[in-house]
Amino acid sequence: MTTPTSSSKQQTFFISSLIILWYSSNIGVLLLNKYLLSNYGFKFPIFLTMCHMSACALFSYISIVLMKIVPLQMISSRTQFFKISSLSIIFCCSVVGGNISLRYLPVSFNQAVGATTPFFTALFAFMITLKREAWVTYAALVPVVAGVVIASGGEPSFNLFGFIMCISATAARAFKSVLQGILLSSEGEKLNSMNLLLYMSPIAVLVLLPATLTMEPMVLESIILLGRKYNSMWFLLFVNSAMAYSANLTNFLVTKHTSALTLQVLGNAKGAVAVVISIILFRNPVTVIGIGGYSLTVMGVVLYGEAKRRFK
């Protein structure tokens, strides 16, 4: 018979394992993206995003339809399908923009810019829904933006195009989260994140395929050549794509078994861990000003989360 103590230990071990897997998947896909796009001669961010979305579509089908990890939720109307398609296109833009930025920016700076997501979320929420937060909550966003401005000035590897793509990706990610809350707000249209990914991924592949053929026409020839030159490339591409799905799956599971607040706190720490690991692996130069700017941004994100919780 299982005692309450052993049951509690098992639950703690399960949640800890989920968090470790979530960290590993998120940081792993980020670092592998950077490695493939910058160090491997693989210069096809749109195709890479299509690989991610293809893996998400395949593994989502296996997880939901075959393994039944979560119940399958059906699309109820054409209107709902149109809404999901719109979210999918915005999601594509955010992922493609993020992958393009990794070709030009170090992971550390990429994460610093990505940490400004709460600023864009609050901005779009106000512009679209006229939803107002407490003044303290908006005040907490000042160090979020100021930190990135400082980090930009102190970034030795700063690239304007990469910075624009990173900011665009961050804004698109925030816009998607706000739009998702609006478009799928009715009880009959609500989908959990795993079912939403199941429907969004194939649509994303259909959008990215013509974009890849148009904007990266030499991709197949180049990939075959790279595959012959580097025997591990196909394996890394598969692992990278599988990690992209694992990051989404573990994000859902960690939220389900802990809370959204816990996920937010862990996410702040994850960004810092990713920065440290990337600096060690890629040895990109950093300055005291850059580190100070990123630290200020993370501090602002933490304050924003706490202010939003208290003054909800």
C-alpha positions as a printed NumPy array, in Angstrom:
array([[  0.   ,   0.   ,   0.   ],
       [  1.37 ,   3.446,  -0.962],
       [  1.826,   5.748,   2.033],
       [  1.016,   9.49 ,   1.799],
       [  4.728,  10.251,   2.214],
       [  5.824,   8.025,  -0.673],
       [  2.954,   9.35 ,  -2.807],
       [  4.095,  12.92 ,  -2.105],
       [  7.679,  12.001,  -2.987],
       [  6.541,  10.454,  -6.25 ],
       [  4.564,  13.594,  -7.124],
       [  7.556,  15.798,  -6.286],
       [  9.838,  13.609,  -8.385],
       [  7.354,  13.683, -11.292],
       [  7.013,  17.484, -11.246],
       [ 10.781,  17.946, -10.864],
       [ 11.364,  15.64 , -13.853],
       [  8.831,  17.629, -15.905],
       [ 10.546,  20.919, -15.06 ],
       [ 13.986,  19.507, -15.955],
       [ 12.61 ,  18.195, -19.262],
       [ 10.929,  21.545, -19.934],
       [ 14.181,  23.419, -19.253],
       [ 16.191,  20.976, -21.369],
       [ 13.76 ,  21.166, -24.298],
       [ 13.468,  24.961, -24.335],
       [ 17.163,  25.683, -23.876],
       [ 18.154,  22.774, -26.124],
       [ 16.043,  23.895, -29.099],
       [ 17.295,  27.477, -28.689],
       [ 20.972,  26.463, -28.624],
       [ 20.561,  23.94 , -31.455],
       [ 18.82 ,  26.608, -33.551],
       [ 21.786,  28.91 , -32.99 ],
       [ 24.286,  26.129, -33.708],
       [ 22.598,  25.086, -36.958],
       [ 21.996,  28.62 , -38.228],
       [ 25.342,  30.153, -37.262],
       [ 27.978,  27.455, -36.818],
       [ 26.832,  24.732, -39.187],
       [ 26.365,  26.664, -42.41 ],
       [ 22.624,  25.926, -42.29 ],
       [ 21.175,  29.261, -43.44 ],
       [ 17.515,  28.38 , -43.835],
       [ 15.46 ,  29.709, -40.888],
       [ 12.123,  29.359, -42.713],
       [ 12.804,  25.716, -43.599],
       [ 13.958,  25.106, -40.018],
       [ 10.669,  26.526, -38.733],
       [  8.779,  24.276, -41.177],
       [ 10.661,  21.259, -39.754],
       [  9.596,  22.322, -36.247],
       [  5.974,  22.676, -37.282],
       [  6.003,  19.338, -39.125],
       [  7.311,  17.623, -35.998],
       [  4.685,  19.388, -33.87 ],
       [  1.924,  18.225, -36.243],
       [  3.145,  14.599, -36.239],
       [  3.835,  14.318, -32.505],
       [  0.635,  16.173, -31.59 ],
       [ -1.373,  13.616, -33.573],
       [  0.456,  10.742, -31.863],
       [  0.087,  12.274, -28.379],
       [ -3.578,  13.28 , -28.632],
       [ -5.223,  10.926, -31.137],
       [ -3.219,   7.744, -30.535],
       [ -1.828,   8.016, -26.98 ],
       [ -4.731,  10.148, -25.685],
       [ -2.552,  12.214, -23.323],
       [ -5.316,  14.831, -23.432],
       [ -8.868,  14.489, -24.837],
       [ -9.275,  15.404, -28.498],
       [-11.221,  18.652, -28.961],
       [-12.932,  19.074, -32.317],
       [-13.202,  22.276, -34.356],
       [-16.859,  23.258, -34.128],
       [-17.276,  25.767, -36.972],
       [-15.687,  27.477, -39.973],
       [-15.384,  30.623, -37.894],
       [-13.331,  28.798, -35.278],
       [-11.143,  27.292, -38.027],
       [-10.554,  30.789, -39.456],
       [ -9.554,  32.052, -36.005],
       [ -7.115,  29.162, -35.508],
       [ -5.663,  29.793, -38.983],
       [ -5.093,  33.458, -38.117],
       [ -3.305,  32.499, -34.906],
       [ -1.208,  29.978, -36.825],
       [  0.026,  32.603, -39.304],
       [  0.99 ,  34.974, -36.486],
       [  2.688,  32.09 , -34.669],
       [  4.67 ,  31.322, -37.862],
       [  5.837,  34.935, -38.053],
       [  7.048,  34.888, -34.451],
       [  8.996,  31.627, -34.818],
       [ 10.498,  32.528, -38.202],
       [ 11.496,  35.969, -36.919],
       [ 13.123,  34.423, -33.852],
       [ 15.059,  31.912, -35.957],
       [ 16.216,  34.59 , -38.409],
       [ 17.435,  36.762, -35.525],
       [ 19.598,  33.88 , -34.237],
       [ 21.636,  34.078, -37.457],
       [ 22.719,  37.601, -36.558],
       [ 22.511,  37.883, -32.77 ],
       [ 24.02 ,  35.892, -29.899],
       [ 21.59 ,  33.854, -27.787],
       [ 22.255,  36.052, -24.753],
       [ 21.046,  39.214, -26.506],
       [ 18.203,  37.315, -28.192],
       [ 16.941,  36.287, -24.75 ],
       [ 17.272,  39.835, -23.417],
       [ 15.054,  41.159, -26.215],
       [ 12.631,  38.224, -25.833],
       [ 12.182,  39.106, -22.164],
       [ 10.258,  42.236, -23.239],
       [  7.24 ,  40.067, -24.167],
       [  5.196,  41.383, -21.165],
       [  5.632,  44.945, -22.472],
       [  4.157,  44.072, -25.879],
       [  1.448,  41.926, -24.283],
       [  0.306,  44.844, -22.11 ],
       [  0.507,  47.205, -25.108],
       [ -1.593,  45.006, -27.404],
       [ -4.07 ,  44.187, -24.634],
       [ -4.666,  47.919, -24.161],
       [ -4.806,  48.731, -27.898],
       [ -7.174,  45.886, -28.81 ],
       [ -9.352,  45.428, -25.723],
       [ -8.751,  48.77 , -23.941],
       [ -7.908,  46.649, -20.899],
       [ -6.154,  48.78 , -18.288],
       [ -3.785,  47.541, -15.604],
       [ -2.909,  49.273, -12.335],
       [ -0.335,  52.067, -12.709],
       [  2.122,  50.034, -10.615],
       [  1.944,  47.259, -13.218],
       [  2.774,  49.65 , -16.046],
       [  5.559,  51.212, -13.963],
       [  7.177,  47.769, -13.676],
       [  7.496,  47.704, -17.487],
       [  9.878,  50.69 , -17.452],
       [ 12.934,  48.651, -16.364],
       [ 11.915,  45.922, -18.849],
       [ 12.326,  48.307, -21.785],
       [ 15.187,  50.316, -20.241],
       [ 17.183,  47.13 , -19.7  ],
       [ 16.994,  46.181, -23.387],
       [ 18.003,  49.715, -24.43 ],
       [ 21.037,  49.489, -22.13 ],
       [ 21.845,  45.94 , -23.282],
       [ 21.647,  47.062, -26.935],
       [ 24.18 ,  49.827, -26.314],
       [ 26.534,  47.406, -24.575],
       [ 26.187,  44.492, -27.047],
       [ 29.467,  43.968, -28.977],
       [ 27.719,  41.764, -31.595],
       [ 24.752,  44.096, -32.143],
       [ 23.159,  43.759, -35.596],
       [ 20.323,  46.095, -36.555],
       [ 18.523,  43.638, -38.875],
       [ 18.791,  40.846, -36.315],
       [ 17.498,  43.213, -33.619],
       [ 14.504,  44.241, -35.77 ],
       [ 13.659,  40.577, -36.471],
       [ 13.964,  39.706, -32.775],
       [ 11.741,  42.599, -31.699],
       [  9.224,  41.673, -34.423],
       [  9.196,  38.044, -33.259],
       [  8.677,  39.114, -29.642],
       [  5.837,  41.456, -30.62 ],
       [  4.196,  38.737, -32.766],
       [  4.402,  36.261, -29.871],
       [  2.707,  38.755, -27.544],
       [  0.089,  39.647, -30.187],
       [ -0.71 ,  35.957, -30.647],
       [ -1.282,  35.427, -26.906],
       [ -3.603,  38.459, -26.686],
       [ -5.467,  37.506, -29.858],
       [ -5.817,  33.915, -28.68 ],
       [ -7.541,  35.097, -25.514],
       [ -9.991,  37.148, -27.593],
       [-10.681,  34.79 , -30.51 ],
       [-11.069,  31.611, -28.474],
       [-12.754,  33.127, -25.431],
       [-16.218,  31.562, -25.742],
       [-16.804,  28.24 , -23.981],
       [-17.613,  26.446, -27.232],
       [-14.344,  27.532, -28.866],
       [-11.818,  27.157, -26.048],
       [ -8.99 ,  24.747, -26.822],
       [ -6.186,  23.69 , -24.519],
       [ -2.687,  24.475, -25.765],
       [ -2.021,  20.913, -26.971],
       [ -5.152,  20.724, -29.133],
       [ -4.488,  24.228, -30.419],
       [ -0.994,  23.106, -31.45 ],
       [ -2.51 ,  20.033, -33.152],
       [ -4.58 ,  22.259, -35.46 ],
       [ -2.126,  25.154, -35.824],
       [  0.893,  23.063, -36.859],
       [ -0.441,  21.637, -40.182],
       [ -1.744,  25.072, -41.152],
       [  1.703,  26.521, -40.371],
       [  3.369,  23.895, -42.591],
       [  1.041,  24.803, -45.48 ],
       [  1.948,  28.483, -45.029],
       [  5.688,  27.865, -44.65 ],
       [  6.077,  25.463, -47.589],
       [  5.488,  28.037, -50.374],
       [  7.435,  30.624, -48.337],
       [ 10.407,  28.231, -48.16 ],
       [ 10.291,  27.42 , -51.881],
       [ 10.042,  31.115, -52.766],
       [ 12.51 ,  32.677, -50.297],
       [ 14.906,  29.735, -49.863],
       [ 14.815,  28.083, -53.322],
       [ 18.212,  26.343, -52.917],
       [ 17.308,  24.737, -49.611],
       [ 17.019,  21.091, -50.759],
       [ 20.245,  21.126, -52.764],
       [ 22.135,  22.856, -49.943],
       [ 20.787,  20.509, -47.27 ],
       [ 21.799,  17.433, -49.274],
       [ 25.325,  18.854, -49.653],
       [ 25.512,  19.698, -45.95 ],
       [ 24.21 ,  16.238, -45.091],
       [ 27.055,  14.671, -47.085],
       [ 29.595,  16.989, -45.493],
       [ 28.317,  16.595, -41.909],
       [ 27.031,  13.115, -41.107],
       [ 25.357,  14.35 , -37.921],
       [ 23.305,  17.12 , -39.58 ],
       [ 20.17 ,  15.046, -40.25 ],
       [ 20.269,  13.684, -36.711],
       [ 20.642,  17.192, -35.24 ],
       [ 17.79 ,  18.462, -37.402],
       [ 15.522,  15.655, -36.189],
       [ 16.489,  16.168, -32.525],
       [ 16.012,  19.916, -32.921],
       [ 12.508,  19.431, -34.376],
       [ 11.55 ,  16.877, -31.705],
       [ 12.731,  19.299, -29.006],
       [ 10.494,  22.009, -30.474],
       [  7.485,  19.758, -29.822],
       [  8.792,  18.65 , -26.431],
       [  9.063,  22.312, -25.376],
       [  5.352,  22.811, -26.158],
       [  4.277,  19.543, -24.508],
       [  6.249,  20.113, -21.297],
       [  5.082,  23.743, -21.154],
       [  1.49 ,  22.459, -21.094],
       [  2.248,  19.709, -18.545],
       [  4.195,  21.981, -16.164],
       [  1.326,  24.502, -16.222],
       [ -1.202,  21.716, -15.636],
       [  0.644,  20.183, -12.674],
       [  1.846,  23.453, -11.071],
       [  0.394,  26.856, -11.983],
       [  0.753,  29.654, -14.523],
       [  2.581,  31.752, -11.88 ],
       [  5.102,  28.96 , -11.245],
       [  5.661,  28.691, -14.992],
       [  6.287,  32.426, -15.195],
       [  8.855,  32.335, -12.363],
       [ 10.581,  29.287, -13.864],
       [ 10.537,  30.974, -17.278],
       [ 12.414,  34.008, -15.929],
       [ 15.078,  31.731, -14.465],
       [ 15.196,  29.694, -17.701],
       [ 16.162,  32.761, -19.701],
       [ 19.088,  33.466, -17.369],
       [ 20.232,  29.823, -17.539],
       [ 20.054,  29.887, -21.359],
       [ 22.172,  33.058, -21.431],
       [ 24.891,  31.571, -19.2  ],
       [ 25.02 ,  28.278, -21.153],
       [ 25.116,  30.077, -24.521],
       [ 28.009,  32.313, -23.418],
       [ 29.959,  29.241, -22.272],
       [ 29.251,  27.258, -25.457],
       [ 29.504,  29.946, -28.14 ],
       [ 31.961,  32.199, -26.266],
       [ 30.283,  35.327, -27.597],
       [ 31.749,  38.499, -26.087],
       [ 29.733,  40.191, -23.341],
       [ 30.175,  43.465, -21.502],
       [ 29.315,  44.623, -18.01 ],
       [ 26.81 ,  47.062, -19.555],
       [ 25.136,  44.243, -21.492],
       [ 24.88 ,  42.005, -18.421],
       [ 23.549,  44.936, -16.392],
       [ 20.92 ,  45.711, -19.025],
       [ 19.731,  42.107, -19.204],
       [ 19.612,  41.87 , -15.392],
       [ 17.493,  45.035, -15.284],
       [ 15.1  ,  43.565, -17.865],
       [ 14.701,  40.309, -15.916],
       [ 14.151,  42.295, -12.708],
       [ 11.448,  44.309, -14.466],
       [  9.739,  41.135, -15.728],
       [  9.693,  39.721, -12.181],
       [  8.269,  42.983, -10.803],
       [  5.66 ,  43.083, -13.578],
       [  4.502,  39.535, -12.791],
       [  4.263,  40.301,  -9.083],
       [  2.445,  43.62 ,  -9.649],
       [ -0.032,  41.992, -12.038],
       [ -0.735,  39.235,  -9.487],
       [ -1.272,  41.639,  -6.595],
       [ -3.301,  44.279,  -8.416],
       [ -5.373,  41.925, -10.573]])
